[in-house]
Amino acid sequence: MAFRESKPSRHLFLSPSGQSLPRWLEAFPRLQCLRTGAPLPASDAVTLVWLRLNVAEPALPQVDALRAKLPGAMLAVLADQPDDDQALALFSAGIRAYCNAHSTAANLRQVAQVVLAGGLWIGPTLMNRLLVATSKALAATAPAPGAAAPDPRLATLTQRELEVARLIAGGSSNKEVARSLAISERTVKAHAGAIFEKLGARDRLHLALIMNGREPAPAATSSVAGGGSPGKKPVKAGAARNSASPPRKVAAAGS
């Protein structure tokens, strides 16, 4: 189903040439595109700012300069030569998304959906790096055996779902999980969707915390007369939703 924004969003693209790429226009036909450094509209006149980096200049000063001019705007960075270390530095500077400047129109719309829902759009290789680092950090500070009761949510998973969940939490991409378990990537995505829903995981980093016993299970709530209504299911976003992960809101660009 095509993504439709609940209300019209105003997308401002900034590029060194001041020219839009065809895919940008396909994604957002009403976008405004300006040359980087040109006078900018007021921040309240823009929903999402897309900055195409000038490859001839350091990336961080470009982002800092734009954030100083539009302090309240959400910022997505478009890179002609995406780099994980650069992305990590720019996320630390406050950007909300980092992706290839030549992404498809469908992918750009997914990025917008995630960001406008309050999330972050992170590339798959950077997401996997973060997962591996998180898993190592959690393992280094693991509680003593028996110190904490197993998370009851894990009992809702099938044996296969547990295997998939452990691999994802360890930093494996969907393709790597499929190869490790000798199943199709499509099957991995189906399992991942069930895992995130059953555990209430917002994203892959949240799943890593749950799988390592660092995220307490939510307290049970009493139902009202006539049957309680369950809370709203997290909004799924991003091609990766990591191909199935609902974000808090962190989505990867496909695994």
PyRosetta script that sets phi, psi and omega in degrees:
from pyrosetta import init, pose_from_sequence

init()
pose = pose_from_sequence("MAFRESKPSRHLFLSPSGQSLPRWLEAFPRLQCLRTGAPLPASDAVTLVWLRLNVAEPALPQVDALRAKLPGAMLAVLADQPDDDQALALFSAGIRAYCNAHSTAANLRQVAQVVLAGGLWIGPTLMNRLLVATSKALAATAPAPGAAAPDPRLATLTQRELEVARLIAGGSSNKEVARSLAISERTVKAHAGAIFEKLGARDRLHLALIMNGREPAPAATSSVAGGGSPGKKPVKAGAARNSASPPRKVAAAGS")
pose.set_psi(1, 134.7)
pose.set_omega(1, -179.0)
pose.set_phi(2, -69.2)
pose.set_psi(2, 143.5)
pose.set_omega(2, 178.7)
pose.set_phi(3, -75.5)
pose.set_psi(3, 128.9)
pose.set_omega(3, 175.7)
pose.set_phi(4, -125.0)
pose.set_psi(4, 124.6)
pose.set_omega(4, 180.0)
pose.set_phi(5, -72.0)
pose.set_psi(5, 144.3)
pose.set_omega(5, -178.1)
pose.set_phi(6, -64.1)
pose.set_psi(6, -28.1)
pose.set_omega(6, 174.3)
pose.set_phi(7, -145.5)
pose.set_psi(7, 153.7)
pose.set_omega(7, -177.0)
pose.set_phi(8, -56.2)
pose.set_psi(8, 131.2)
pose.set_omega(8, 178.0)
pose.set_phi(9, -104.8)
pose.set_psi(9, 149.6)
pose.set_omega(9, -178.8)
pose.set_phi(10, -106.7)
pose.set_psi(10, 109.9)
pose.set_omega(10, -176.0)
pose.set_phi(11, -101.2)
pose.set_psi(11, 122.4)
pose.set_omega(11, 177.6)
pose.set_phi(12, -109.3)
pose.set_psi(12, 119.8)
pose.set_omega(12, 177.2)
pose.set_phi(13, -104.4)
pose.set_psi(13, 134.0)
pose.set_omega(13, 176.7)
pose.set_phi(14, -119.9)
pose.set_psi(14, 128.6)
pose.set_omega(14, 179.5)
pose.set_phi(15, -141.4)
pose.set_psi(15, 155.3)
pose.set_omega(15, -179.6)
pose.set_phi(16, -57.2)
pose.set_psi(16, -32.6)
pose.set_omega(16, -178.5)
pose.set_phi(17, -90.1)
pose.set_psi(17, -18.6)
pose.set_omega(17, -175.1)
pose.set_phi(18, 79.1)
pose.set_psi(18, 7.5)
pose.set_omega(18, -178.0)
pose.set_phi(19, -106.4)
pose.set_psi(19, 140.7)
pose.set_omega(19, 176.5)
pose.set_phi(20, -82.7)
pose.set_psi(20, 146.0)
pose.set_omega(20, 170.2)
pose.set_phi(21, -83.7)
pose.set_psi(21, 150.4)
pose.set_omega(21, -179.1)
pose.set_phi(22, -54.4)
pose.set_psi(22, -37.3)
pose.set_omega(22, -178.8)
pose.set_phi(23, -68.1)
pose.set_psi(23, -31.5)
pose.set_omega(23, 177.1)
pose.set_phi(24, -64.7)
pose.set_psi(24, -44.9)
pose.set_omega(24, -179.5)
pose.set_phi(25, -67.4)
pose.set_psi(25, -33.5)
pose.set_omega(25, 177.3)
pose.set_phi(26, -65.7)
pose.set_psi(26, -38.7)
pose.set_omega(26, -179.5)
pose.set_phi(27, -72.3)
pose.set_psi(27, -43.0)
pose.set_omega(27, -175.4)
pose.set_phi(28, -134.9)
pose.set_psi(28, 84.6)
pose.set_omega(28, -174.8)
pose.set_phi(29, -56.9)
pose.set_psi(29, -26.1)
pose.set_omega(29, -177.2)
pose.set_phi(30, -100.2)
pose.set_psi(30, 17.1)
pose.set_omega(30, -178.5)
pose.set_phi(31, -62.5)
pose.set_psi(31, 159.5)
pose.set_omega(31, 171.6)
pose.set_phi(32, -113.1)
pose.set_psi(32, 131.0)
pose.set_omega(32, 179.7)
pose.set_phi(33, -121.7)
pose.set_psi(33, 128.8)
pose.set_omega(33, -179.6)
pose.set_phi(34, -126.7)
pose.set_psi(34, 157.8)
pose.set_omega(34, 172.8)
pose.set_phi(35, -72.4)
pose.set_psi(35, 137.5)
pose.set_omega(35, 177.4)
pose.set_phi(36, -56.2)
pose.set_psi(36, 130.0)
pose.set_omega(36, -178.3)
pose.set_phi(37, 98.0)
pose.set_psi(37, -10.6)
pose.set_omega(37, 178.2)
pose.set_phi(38, -72.8)
pose.set_psi(38, 158.4)
pose.set_omega(38, 176.0)
pose.set_phi(39, -55.0)
pose.set_psi(39, 138.1)
pose.set_omega(39, -174.6)
pose.set_phi(40, -106.1)
pose.set_psi(40, 152.3)
pose.set_omega(40, 174.3)
pose.set_phi(41, -71.2)
pose.set_psi(41, 167.6)
pose.set_omega(41, 177.6)
pose.set_phi(42, -62.9)
pose.set_psi(42, 147.7)
pose.set_omega(42, -176.3)
pose.set_phi(43, -60.3)
pose.set_psi(43, -31.0)
pose.set_omega(43, -179.4)
pose.set_phi(44, -76.4)
pose.set_psi(44, -4.1)
pose.set_omega(44, 177.3)
pose.set_phi(45, -95.6)
pose.set_psi(45, 1.5)
pose.set_omega(45, -176.5)
pose.set_phi(46, -128.2)
pose.set_psi(46, 133.9)
pose.set_omega(46, 176.6)
pose.set_phi(47, -88.3)
pose.set_psi(47, -47.1)
pose.set_omega(47, -177.2)
pose.set_phi(48, -141.8)
pose.set_psi(48, 130.3)
pose.set_omega(48, 179.5)
pose.set_phi(49, -104.1)
pose.set_psi(49, 128.6)
pose.set_omega(49, 178.3)
pose.set_phi(50, -110.5)
pose.set_psi(50, 117.6)
pose.set_omega(50, -178.7)
pose.set_phi(51, -107.7)
pose.set_psi(51, 116.0)
pose.set_omega(51, 172.6)
pose.set_phi(52, -85.9)
pose.set_psi(52, 119.0)
pose.set_omega(52, -176.0)
pose.set_phi(53, -66.2)
pose.set_psi(53, 145.0)
pose.set_omega(53, 171.2)
pose.set_phi(54, -86.1)
pose.set_psi(54, 112.9)
pose.set_omega(54, -174.2)
pose.set_phi(55, -65.8)
pose.set_psi(55, -15.9)
pose.set_omega(55, -178.6)
pose.set_phi(56, -84.6)
pose.set_psi(56, -5.0)
pose.set_omega(56, -177.5)
pose.set_phi(57, -127.7)
pose.set_psi(57, 153.7)
pose.set_omega(57, 175.7)
pose.set_phi(58, -58.6)
pose.set_psi(58, 142.7)
pose.set_omega(58, -174.3)
pose.set_phi(59, -72.8)
pose.set_psi(59, -43.2)
pose.set_omega(59, -173.0)
pose.set_phi(60, -59.8)
pose.set_psi(60, -45.4)
pose.set_omega(60, 177.5)
pose.set_phi(61, -60.9)
pose.set_psi(61, -32.2)
pose.set_omega(61, 178.0)
pose.set_phi(62, -64.1)
pose.set_psi(62, -43.1)
pose.set_omega(62, 179.6)
pose.set_phi(63, -69.2)
pose.set_psi(63, -44.3)
pose.set_omega(63, -179.5)
pose.set_phi(64, -60.8)
pose.set_psi(64, -41.8)
pose.set_omega(64, -179.4)
pose.set_phi(65, -63.9)
pose.set_psi(65, -40.6)
pose.set_omega(65, -179.4)
pose.set_phi(66, -70.0)
pose.set_psi(66, -40.8)
pose.set_omega(66, 179.5)
pose.set_phi(67, -65.5)
pose.set_psi(67, -30.4)
pose.set_omega(67, 177.3)
pose.set_phi(68, -68.4)
pose.set_psi(68, -33.4)
pose.set_omega(68, -179.2)
pose.set_phi(69, -82.3)
pose.set_psi(69, -33.0)
pose.set_omega(69, -179.9)
pose.set_phi(70, -127.7)
pose.set_psi(70, 69.9)
pose.set_omega(70, -171.8)
pose.set_phi(71, -61.4)
pose.set_psi(71, -27.5)
pose.set_omega(71, -177.1)
pose.set_phi(72, -97.3)
pose.set_psi(72, -0.7)
pose.set_omega(72, -174.6)
pose.set_phi(73, -83.3)
pose.set_psi(73, 146.5)
pose.set_omega(73, 172.0)
pose.set_phi(74, -80.3)
pose.set_psi(74, 136.5)
pose.set_omega(74, -171.6)
pose.set_phi(75, -122.6)
pose.set_psi(75, 127.0)
pose.set_omega(75, 173.1)
pose.set_phi(76, -113.9)
pose.set_psi(76, 134.6)
pose.set_omega(76, -178.3)
pose.set_phi(77, -103.9)
pose.set_psi(77, 134.2)
pose.set_omega(77, 177.1)
pose.set_phi(78, -110.4)
pose.set_psi(78, 121.2)
pose.set_omega(78, -177.2)
pose.set_phi(79, -116.2)
pose.set_psi(79, 132.9)
pose.set_omega(79, 175.9)
pose.set_phi(80, -73.8)
pose.set_psi(80, -26.5)
pose.set_omega(80, 177.9)
pose.set_phi(81, -131.1)
pose.set_psi(81, 78.7)
pose.set_omega(81, -176.1)
pose.set_phi(82, -55.9)
pose.set_psi(82, 140.9)
pose.set_omega(82, -177.8)
pose.set_phi(83, -142.5)
pose.set_psi(83, 128.6)
pose.set_omega(83, -175.7)
pose.set_phi(84, -62.7)
pose.set_psi(84, -41.4)
pose.set_omega(84, -179.3)
pose.set_phi(85, -65.3)
pose.set_psi(85, -39.5)
pose.set_omega(85, 176.9)
pose.set_phi(86, -63.9)
pose.set_psi(86, -43.9)
pose.set_omega(86, 179.8)
pose.set_phi(87, -59.5)
pose.set_psi(87, -44.7)
pose.set_omega(87, -178.8)
pose.set_phi(88, -61.0)
pose.set_psi(88, -42.3)
pose.set_omega(88, 178.9)
pose.set_phi(89, -64.3)
pose.set_psi(89, -38.3)
pose.set_omega(89, -178.2)
pose.set_phi(90, -74.8)
pose.set_psi(90, -33.4)
pose.set_omega(90, 174.1)
pose.set_phi(91, -64.1)
pose.set_psi(91, -37.2)
pose.set_omega(91, 176.8)
pose.set_phi(92, -64.2)
pose.set_psi(92, -25.9)
pose.set_omega(92, 179.3)
pose.set_phi(93, -85.2)
pose.set_psi(93, -4.2)
pose.set_omega(93, 173.4)
pose.set_phi(94, 109.8)
pose.set_psi(94, 7.9)
pose.set_omega(94, 178.2)
pose.set_phi(95, -72.3)
pose.set_psi(95, 163.0)
pose.set_omega(95, -177.3)
pose.set_phi(96, -109.7)
pose.set_psi(96, -14.6)
pose.set_omega(96, -179.3)
pose.set_phi(97, -156.0)
pose.set_psi(97, 151.8)
pose.set_omega(97, 178.4)
pose.set_phi(98, -144.6)
pose.set_psi(98, 120.5)
pose.set_omega(98, -177.9)
pose.set_phi(99, -153.1)
pose.set_psi(99, 174.3)
pose.set_omega(99, -179.1)
pose.set_phi(100, -70.8)
pose.set_psi(100, 134.4)
pose.set_omega(100, 179.8)
pose.set_phi(101, -62.4)
pose.set_psi(101, -20.0)
pose.set_omega(101, -177.8)
pose.set_phi(102, -105.2)
pose.set_psi(102, 23.5)
pose.set_omega(102, 177.2)
pose.set_phi(103, -60.4)
pose.set_psi(103, 155.2)
pose.set_omega(103, 178.0)
pose.set_phi(104, -67.9)
pose.set_psi(104, 161.5)
pose.set_omega(104, 178.2)
pose.set_phi(105, -60.3)
pose.set_psi(105, -40.3)
pose.set_omega(105, 179.7)
pose.set_phi(106, -62.5)
pose.set_psi(106, -40.1)
pose.set_omega(106, -180.0)
pose.set_phi(107, -67.4)
pose.set_psi(107, -40.5)
pose.set_omega(107, 178.5)
pose.set_phi(108, -62.3)
pose.set_psi(108, -38.8)
pose.set_omega(108, 177.7)
pose.set_phi(109, -66.2)
pose.set_psi(109, -35.8)
pose.set_omega(109, 177.0)
pose.set_phi(110, -65.9)
pose.set_psi(110, -41.1)
pose.set_omega(110, 177.1)
pose.set_phi(111, -58.3)
pose.set_psi(111, -47.1)
pose.set_omega(111, 179.7)
pose.set_phi(112, -61.1)
pose.set_psi(112, -40.6)
pose.set_omega(112, -179.6)
pose.set_phi(113, -60.5)
pose.set_psi(113, -44.8)
pose.set_omega(113, -179.8)
pose.set_phi(114, -64.4)
pose.set_psi(114, -49.3)
pose.set_omega(114, -176.4)
pose.set_phi(115, -64.9)
pose.set_psi(115, -43.4)
pose.set_omega(115, -178.6)
pose.set_phi(116, -69.5)
pose.set_psi(116, -18.1)
pose.set_omega(116, 175.1)
pose.set_phi(117, -86.9)
pose.set_psi(117, 1.5)
pose.set_omega(117, 178.1)
pose.set_phi(118, 97.0)
pose.set_psi(118, 12.1)
pose.set_omega(118, -175.9)
pose.set_phi(119, -104.5)
pose.set_psi(119, -172.7)
pose.set_omega(119, 177.8)
pose.set_phi(120, -120.6)
pose.set_psi(120, 144.6)
pose.set_omega(120, 175.7)
pose.set_phi(121, -110.7)
pose.set_psi(121, 112.4)
pose.set_omega(121, -175.5)
pose.set_phi(122, -118.7)
pose.set_psi(122, 137.0)
pose.set_omega(122, 178.9)
pose.set_phi(123, -64.3)
pose.set_psi(123, 154.5)
pose.set_omega(123, -174.2)
pose.set_phi(124, -63.3)
pose.set_psi(124, -39.3)
pose.set_omega(124, -178.6)
pose.set_phi(125, -69.7)
pose.set_psi(125, -37.3)
pose.set_omega(125, 176.7)
pose.set_phi(126, -68.0)
pose.set_psi(126, -40.5)
pose.set_omega(126, 177.6)
pose.set_phi(127, -58.9)
pose.set_psi(127, -43.7)
pose.set_omega(127, 179.4)
pose.set_phi(128, -64.5)
pose.set_psi(128, -37.8)
pose.set_omega(128, 176.2)
pose.set_phi(129, -61.4)
pose.set_psi(129, -43.0)
pose.set_omega(129, 179.4)
pose.set_phi(130, -64.3)
pose.set_psi(130, -39.3)
pose.set_omega(130, 179.5)
pose.set_phi(131, -65.7)
pose.set_psi(131, -43.8)
pose.set_omega(131, 179.2)
pose.set_phi(132, -62.5)
pose.set_psi(132, -44.8)
pose.set_omega(132, 179.3)
pose.set_phi(133, -63.1)
pose.set_psi(133, -41.0)
pose.set_omega(133, 179.4)
pose.set_phi(134, -64.2)
pose.set_psi(134, -44.8)
pose.set_omega(134, -179.5)
pose.set_phi(135, -62.2)
pose.set_psi(135, -40.7)
pose.set_omega(135, 178.9)
pose.set_phi(136, -65.8)
pose.set_psi(136, -41.7)
pose.set_omega(136, 179.7)
pose.set_phi(137, -65.0)
pose.set_psi(137, -40.5)
pose.set_omega(137, 179.3)
pose.set_phi(138, -67.2)
pose.set_psi(138, -39.5)
pose.set_omega(138, 179.6)
pose.set_phi(139, -65.5)
pose.set_psi(139, -35.5)
pose.set_omega(139, -178.9)
pose.set_phi(140, -69.5)
pose.set_psi(140, -22.7)
pose.set_omega(140, -178.9)
pose.set_phi(141, -119.1)
pose.set_psi(141, 29.0)
pose.set_omega(141, -176.6)
pose.set_phi(142, -63.8)
pose.set_psi(142, 139.3)
pose.set_omega(142, 177.1)
pose.set_phi(143, -67.9)
pose.set_psi(143, 159.0)
pose.set_omega(143, 179.6)
pose.set_phi(144, -61.9)
pose.set_psi(144, 147.0)
pose.set_omega(144, 179.4)
pose.set_phi(145, -54.2)
pose.set_psi(145, 133.5)
pose.set_omega(145, 179.4)
pose.set_phi(146, 82.2)
pose.set_psi(146, -2.4)
pose.set_omega(146, -178.1)
pose.set_phi(147, -71.5)
pose.set_psi(147, -27.2)
pose.set_omega(147, -179.6)
pose.set_phi(148, -132.7)
pose.set_psi(148, 142.3)
pose.set_omega(148, 179.0)
pose.set_phi(149, -70.4)
pose.set_psi(149, 147.0)
pose.set_omega(149, 178.3)
pose.set_phi(150, -58.1)
pose.set_psi(150, 144.9)
pose.set_omega(150, 178.6)
pose.set_phi(151, -65.5)
pose.set_psi(151, 121.2)
pose.set_omega(151, -177.4)
pose.set_phi(152, -61.8)
pose.set_psi(152, -21.6)
pose.set_omega(152, 179.8)
pose.set_phi(153, -64.8)
pose.set_psi(153, -28.6)
pose.set_omega(153, -178.1)
pose.set_phi(154, -66.4)
pose.set_psi(154, -24.1)
pose.set_omega(154, 179.6)
pose.set_phi(155, -68.7)
pose.set_psi(155, -15.3)
pose.set_omega(155, 179.6)
pose.set_phi(156, -81.8)
pose.set_psi(156, -10.3)
pose.set_omega(156, -178.2)
pose.set_phi(157, -89.0)
pose.set_psi(157, 145.7)
pose.set_omega(157, 171.9)
pose.set_phi(158, -74.2)
pose.set_psi(158, 168.6)
pose.set_omega(158, 179.8)
pose.set_phi(159, -60.0)
pose.set_psi(159, -41.6)
pose.set_omega(159, 179.6)
pose.set_phi(160, -66.1)
pose.set_psi(160, -40.6)
pose.set_omega(160, 178.1)
pose.set_phi(161, -62.6)
pose.set_psi(161, -37.1)
pose.set_omega(161, 176.8)
pose.set_phi(162, -62.6)
pose.set_psi(162, -42.4)
pose.set_omega(162, 179.1)
pose.set_phi(163, -62.0)
pose.set_psi(163, -44.4)
pose.set_omega(163, 179.2)
pose.set_phi(164, -64.9)
pose.set_psi(164, -43.9)
pose.set_omega(164, -178.3)
pose.set_phi(165, -61.5)
pose.set_psi(165, -41.5)
pose.set_omega(165, -179.6)
pose.set_phi(166, -64.7)
pose.set_psi(166, -40.0)
pose.set_omega(166, 179.7)
pose.set_phi(167, -68.7)
pose.set_psi(167, -42.9)
pose.set_omega(167, 178.1)
pose.set_phi(168, -62.3)
pose.set_psi(168, -44.7)
pose.set_omega(168, -179.2)
pose.set_phi(169, -64.3)
pose.set_psi(169, -24.3)
pose.set_omega(169, 178.9)
pose.set_phi(170, -85.0)
pose.set_psi(170, -2.5)
pose.set_omega(170, 176.2)
pose.set_phi(171, 106.9)
pose.set_psi(171, 4.9)
pose.set_omega(171, -179.8)
pose.set_phi(172, -76.2)
pose.set_psi(172, 140.7)
pose.set_omega(172, 174.2)
pose.set_phi(173, -77.9)
pose.set_psi(173, 168.5)
pose.set_omega(173, 177.9)
pose.set_phi(174, -57.6)
pose.set_psi(174, -40.3)
pose.set_omega(174, -179.5)
pose.set_phi(175, -64.8)
pose.set_psi(175, -40.2)
pose.set_omega(175, 179.3)
pose.set_phi(176, -68.5)
pose.set_psi(176, -37.7)
pose.set_omega(176, 176.7)
pose.set_phi(177, -62.7)
pose.set_psi(177, -44.7)
pose.set_omega(177, 179.9)
pose.set_phi(178, -59.3)
pose.set_psi(178, -42.8)
pose.set_omega(178, -179.5)
pose.set_phi(179, -67.2)
pose.set_psi(179, -40.9)
pose.set_omega(179, -178.4)
pose.set_phi(180, -65.7)
pose.set_psi(180, -37.0)
pose.set_omega(180, -175.5)
pose.set_phi(181, -100.8)
pose.set_psi(181, 2.1)
pose.set_omega(181, 179.4)
pose.set_phi(182, 56.6)
pose.set_psi(182, 45.5)
pose.set_omega(182, 175.9)
pose.set_phi(183, -129.4)
pose.set_psi(183, 170.2)
pose.set_omega(183, -178.8)
pose.set_phi(184, -78.4)
pose.set_psi(184, 155.5)
pose.set_omega(184, 177.5)
pose.set_phi(185, -64.0)
pose.set_psi(185, -32.2)
pose.set_omega(185, 177.3)
pose.set_phi(186, -63.0)
pose.set_psi(186, -39.1)
pose.set_omega(186, 177.9)
pose.set_phi(187, -66.8)
pose.set_psi(187, -38.6)
pose.set_omega(187, 177.1)
pose.set_phi(188, -59.6)
pose.set_psi(188, -44.6)
pose.set_omega(188, -179.7)
pose.set_phi(189, -61.8)
pose.set_psi(189, -39.1)
pose.set_omega(189, 178.5)
pose.set_phi(190, -65.1)
pose.set_psi(190, -44.1)
pose.set_omega(190, 177.6)
pose.set_phi(191, -63.1)
pose.set_psi(191, -42.2)
pose.set_omega(191, -178.5)
pose.set_phi(192, -61.4)
pose.set_psi(192, -41.5)
pose.set_omega(192, 178.4)
pose.set_phi(193, -60.2)
pose.set_psi(193, -43.0)
pose.set_omega(193, 178.9)
pose.set_phi(194, -66.2)
pose.set_psi(194, -38.9)
pose.set_omega(194, -179.4)
pose.set_phi(195, -62.9)
pose.set_psi(195, -49.2)
pose.set_omega(195, -178.6)
pose.set_phi(196, -62.4)
pose.set_psi(196, -37.5)
pose.set_omega(196, -179.5)
pose.set_phi(197, -70.2)
pose.set_psi(197, -45.2)
pose.set_omega(197, -178.1)
pose.set_phi(198, -66.0)
pose.set_psi(198, -39.8)
pose.set_omega(198, -176.5)
pose.set_phi(199, -88.1)
pose.set_psi(199, -12.8)
pose.set_omega(199, -176.9)
pose.set_phi(200, 69.9)
pose.set_psi(200, 26.6)
pose.set_omega(200, -179.2)
pose.set_phi(201, -76.1)
pose.set_psi(201, 135.1)
pose.set_omega(201, -178.7)
pose.set_phi(202, -81.1)
pose.set_psi(202, -30.2)
pose.set_omega(202, -176.8)
pose.set_phi(203, -165.8)
pose.set_psi(203, -177.4)
pose.set_omega(203, -175.7)
pose.set_phi(204, -68.4)
pose.set_psi(204, -34.3)
pose.set_omega(204, 176.7)
pose.set_phi(205, -65.8)
pose.set_psi(205, -41.2)
pose.set_omega(205, 177.2)
pose.set_phi(206, -63.0)
pose.set_psi(206, -39.9)
pose.set_omega(206, 177.2)
pose.set_phi(207, -60.4)
pose.set_psi(207, -40.8)
pose.set_omega(207, 179.0)
pose.set_phi(208, -60.3)
pose.set_psi(208, -40.0)
pose.set_omega(208, 178.1)
pose.set_phi(209, -64.4)
pose.set_psi(209, -43.8)
pose.set_omega(209, 179.8)
pose.set_phi(210, -62.8)
pose.set_psi(210, -46.3)
pose.set_omega(210, -177.0)
pose.set_phi(211, -66.4)
pose.set_psi(211, -24.0)
pose.set_omega(211, 179.3)
pose.set_phi(212, -99.0)
pose.set_psi(212, 12.0)
pose.set_omega(212, 175.9)
pose.set_phi(213, 70.2)
pose.set_psi(213, 25.1)
pose.set_omega(213, -178.5)
pose.set_phi(214, -107.2)
pose.set_psi(214, 8.4)
pose.set_omega(214, 179.2)
pose.set_phi(215, -129.0)
pose.set_psi(215, 105.4)
pose.set_omega(215, -178.0)
pose.set_phi(216, -58.5)
pose.set_psi(216, 142.9)
pose.set_omega(216, 175.9)
pose.set_phi(217, -66.8)
pose.set_psi(217, 142.4)
pose.set_omega(217, 179.7)
pose.set_phi(218, -63.3)
pose.set_psi(218, 145.0)
pose.set_omega(218, 179.7)
pose.set_phi(219, -66.0)
pose.set_psi(219, 144.3)
pose.set_omega(219, 178.6)
pose.set_phi(220, -67.9)
pose.set_psi(220, 143.4)
pose.set_omega(220, 179.0)
pose.set_phi(221, -115.1)
pose.set_psi(221, 144.7)
pose.set_omega(221, -179.7)
pose.set_phi(222, -77.8)
pose.set_psi(222, 146.4)
pose.set_omega(222, -179.7)
pose.set_phi(223, -88.8)
pose.set_psi(223, 151.7)
pose.set_omega(223, 179.4)
pose.set_phi(224, -83.4)
pose.set_psi(224, 164.8)
pose.set_omega(224, -179.6)
pose.set_phi(225, -56.8)
pose.set_psi(225, 136.0)
pose.set_omega(225, -179.8)
pose.set_phi(226, 88.9)
pose.set_psi(226, 1.3)
pose.set_omega(226, 177.9)
pose.set_phi(227, 101.0)
pose.set_psi(227, 123.5)
pose.set_omega(227, 179.1)
pose.set_phi(228, -75.3)
pose.set_psi(228, 152.9)
pose.set_omega(228, 177.2)
pose.set_phi(229, -99.1)
pose.set_psi(229, 128.4)
pose.set_omega(229, -178.4)
pose.set_phi(230, -64.0)
pose.set_psi(230, 157.0)
pose.set_omega(230, 178.2)
pose.set_phi(231, -66.8)
pose.set_psi(231, 163.9)
pose.set_omega(231, -179.4)
pose.set_phi(232, -66.7)
pose.set_psi(232, 140.6)
pose.set_omega(232, 177.5)
pose.set_phi(233, -70.4)
pose.set_psi(233, 139.8)
pose.set_omega(233, 179.6)
pose.set_phi(234, -56.9)
pose.set_psi(234, 144.0)
pose.set_omega(234, 177.9)
pose.set_phi(235, -70.9)
pose.set_psi(235, 128.7)
pose.set_omega(235, 177.0)
pose.set_phi(236, -85.8)
pose.set_psi(236, 139.9)
pose.set_omega(236, -178.2)
pose.set_phi(237, -150.4)
pose.set_psi(237, 153.4)
pose.set_omega(237, 174.6)
pose.set_phi(238, 88.7)
pose.set_psi(238, 146.9)
pose.set_omega(238, 179.6)
pose.set_phi(239, -57.0)
pose.set_psi(239, -40.5)
pose.set_omega(239, 177.5)
pose.set_phi(240, -81.5)
pose.set_psi(240, -25.0)
pose.set_omega(240, -174.0)
pose.set_phi(241, 18.7)
pose.set_psi(241, 22.2)
pose.set_omega(241, -162.4)
pose.set_phi(242, 46.6)
pose.set_psi(242, 50.9)
pose.set_omega(242, -176.7)
pose.set_phi(243, 64.4)
pose.set_psi(243, 21.2)
pose.set_omega(243, 166.4)
pose.set_phi(244, 171.3)
pose.set_psi(244, 7.0)
pose.set_omega(244, -175.5)
pose.set_phi(245, -96.5)
pose.set_psi(245, 125.9)
pose.set_omega(245, 176.8)
pose.set_phi(246, -76.9)
pose.set_psi(246, 127.9)
pose.set_omega(246, -178.1)
pose.set_phi(247, -83.1)
pose.set_psi(247, 158.1)
pose.set_omega(247, 152.2)
pose.set_phi(248, -61.3)
pose.set_psi(248, -31.1)
pose.set_omega(248, -168.6)
pose.set_phi(249, 157.7)
pose.set_psi(249, 41.6)
pose.set_omega(249, 167.9)
pose.set_phi(250, -127.5)
pose.set_psi(250, 127.9)
pose.set_omega(250, 177.8)
pose.set_phi(251, -126.1)
pose.set_psi(251, 146.1)
pose.set_omega(251, 175.5)
pose.set_phi(252, -106.0)
pose.set_psi(252, 158.9)
pose.set_omega(252, -171.6)
pose.set_phi(253, -81.3)
pose.set_psi(253, 17.8)
pose.set_omega(253, 178.8)
pose.set_phi(254, 118.3)
pose.set_psi(254, 132.5)
pose.set_omega(254, -176.7)
pose.set_phi(255, -115.2)
pose.dump_pdb("model.pdb")
